[in-house]
């Protein structure tokens, strides 16, 4: 259907085709835009959307993409975001999000002032030890009353390595692409802290995020002895021993500010 000049002339079909092609292009753009808001649309023939669409969906659903996470794996996590958020505040929900961000290799733990330990091994195996009474961070008399304090421990297993010490030659204070003490970048530290902030139990405070480069350290089954676990003097970086200041914390680990 159309005017006579468009339907009777010899080139009318070409003119109509060119007009319809433009309309088809706009409709296809609209269709793809609607599909792009979904991580996967297998029934429609569309698989994983472009990375920029995944990034927007990740921000909207507050699911941080892993350091080396491929698009299909990230899209699958975005599909189950509501199920994951239903368990937010559970220690294992937090540890699983950290594991997804860090990728294969690292292991994770959380511990609170009462010595309740939740662990996620590198292979994803969970374990729990409660009321161990083996974590004394600063010998605060009201430490047990401060139930909201907890610590996150990450065993990088090669993801991050011990990095430059403060004052190392050739490294300037304020470098935006490095951190002191480990090879983690400022962006990676911010991402880990953001995950802890989003997924920690409501009303709690993460005092420190600990990078443990010794896999035998911070063993939940050990007793507090002042070398492998906090002995009440770890609230400050140093303590007085023999009339001199010495490090108070385990030297094989690094300590990021918590959230």
N, C-alpha and C positions, 0 to 999 in steps of 0.2 A: 504494500500500500504506500502511495506517495503521489506527489504532484506529477502532472503529465510530462513536464520537461525533464523529470528525473526517471520516469519509467518508460518513456518511448524513445529517447535518443539513444544512439549507438553506444555511447560511453556511460550511460546511466548506471549500469551494473558496477562499473569500476568506481564511480563516485560513491554509490551506496556502500560498496565494500570498504572503501577507505574510511567512511564515517563510522560504520559498524566496528571496524577494527579498533578504532580509538575507544569506542564504548566498551568493547570486550577487554581492552587493556586495563581500563579503569576498574572494571568489575573483577578482573583477575588480581589486580593489586589489592582491592578490598578483601577478596577471599584470602589471599596470602597473609594480609595483615591480621585478619581474624584468627587464622591458624597459628600465626607466630606467637600468639599469647599463650599457647599451650606447649609444654615441653615435647610431647610426642603425639602424633596423629596417624598411627599406623593404618587404621581403616581407610583413611583418605588418600593414602599413598605418600604422605609427607612423613619423613622421619624427623631427626633432630633439627631444630631450627638453627639459624646462624648464631654465632657466639654472642653478638651484640644483643640478640633477643634473650638468650640464656642469662646474660649478665643482668638484664632488666628484670627478668623473672626472679633471679636469685636475690636481688635487692628487695623486691616486693615481698618475697616469702621469707627473707632473712635466713637464707641458707648459703653459707659461704662456700665458694668453689675451692676444691683442693688445689694444692700447689701444682701438681702434675695431672690433675683429673681430666680425662678425656670427655668430650661433649656427651656421648651416649650415657656414660656413667653418671655425669652430673644431671642430665635430663631425668634419669631414673630416680635420683634423689629428690628432684623437684616435684616429681609426681606424688611422692609419699609425704610431702611436707606437713600436711595436716595431721597425719598419723604420728610423725616425729614430734611435732609441737605438743601433742597431747601428753607426752612424757617429759616435757621440759621441766627442769628442777630436780629430776632424778640424776644421781651421780653418773650412771651409765649412759644416760642421754647426752650429758656433757662430754664424757669420754669418747663416745662414738662420733660426735661431731668433730672433735679434735683429731680422731683417727682418720676421718674422711678428709680433713684438710691436710694432714701431714702425709698421708699415703702409706704404702706398705713399709714396714720396718720398725717404726717407733712403737714404744709401749707407754702406758699412761697409768697414773694413780691420782686419787684424791685422798686427803687425810684431814681430819678436823682435830680440834683441841682435845677431844675425848679419846683419840686414837681409833676412830672408826675409819677403816681403810677400804677403798673400792679400787680394784685394779682391772685393767684391760690389757692382756698380753698382746704381743705383736701379731699373733695369729687370731686375735679377736676373742680369746677365751676370757670370760669374766671371773672374778673371785672376790670374796668379801671376808674381812676380819674385823670384828667390832669390839669396842671396849678394851682395846689393848693397853691403854694408859701409858703409851710409850712415846708420846709426842709432847714435849715441853718446850715451846718456842722461846718464851721470855720470862718464865717463872712469875707471871702475873698472878697475884693471889686470887683474882677473880677470873682467871683464865677459863675455868670450867663453866662459869656463869656466862662467859662470852661464847655461847654455843654457835654463834653465827660465823665465827672465823674458820676458814679452811684453807688448804694449800693444794695446788695442782702440781704434780710431778710428771715431767716428760722425759723419757729416755730416747734421745734422738736416733741412736743407732745409725749414725752416718748422715742423717738428714742435715744436721748442723754439727759443726765441730768447734772445739775451743778456739776462740779468736784472739785478737790483739788485746793486750793488757793496757790499762790506762797509762798514757804517757809514752807508748811505743813509738819508736822513731818513724817518721814519715807519715804518721796518722794524726790528723788535726781534729781537735774538738769541734763538733758541729757538722761533721761529714754526714750528708743526708743519705748515703747509700751503704752505711755500715753501722754496727753497734759494737760497744766494748764487750769483750768477754766471750763472744761467740760469733760465728759466721752468719747468724740470722740477720736479715735486713730489717730496718725500721718498719717497713710495710708488713713483713711477716710477723714481727712482734705485735704490731697493732692488730693484725687479723686474729692472732691467737687470743689476745686480750679481749677482743670484741666477741669471739665465740664464748669465752668464759663468762663475760658479762651477760650475754643473751641467754645462756643455758643454765646458769647456776641457780640454785634454789632461791626463791624469793626471800628477801630479808637477810641474806648471808653476805659475807665479805670475803673475797679471796685475798689473803694477805700477800702471797707471792706465788709466782709461777716459776717452778724450779726446773732447770735443765740439768738432768743428772747424766753426766758422761760416763760414770761408772755404773754398770748394770747391777752390781751387787749392792749398791748403796740404797738407803731408804727401804730396807726390807721390813715389811709389816710384822714379820714373826720375831724380830729381834727385840731386845730390851734396850731401854735408853741408856747409852753408855758414854755420850759426849763426843763420840767420833763419827759414828754412822748416822745417828739421829740427834735432833736438837736436845741439848742438855739444860735448857733454861737461859742460855746466854746468847741465843741467836737473834734476839730482837735488834741488836746493833751489829754492825759489821766487824767490830773488834772488841776484845776484852783484855783485861790486865792479867798477865801471868808472869810471875817472877819480877815484878816491877816494870814490865815493858808491855806495850800494846802488841797483841798478836791477833791474827784472824780468828773470829769466833765461829765461823761457819765452815762446812765441809768444802775443801778447796777444789774438789773434782766436779763441783756443780756450779751453776750460775743462777742468779736470782733476779728475775724480772719483777717489777712492781705489779701487784695484783690489781683487782678492780672491785 
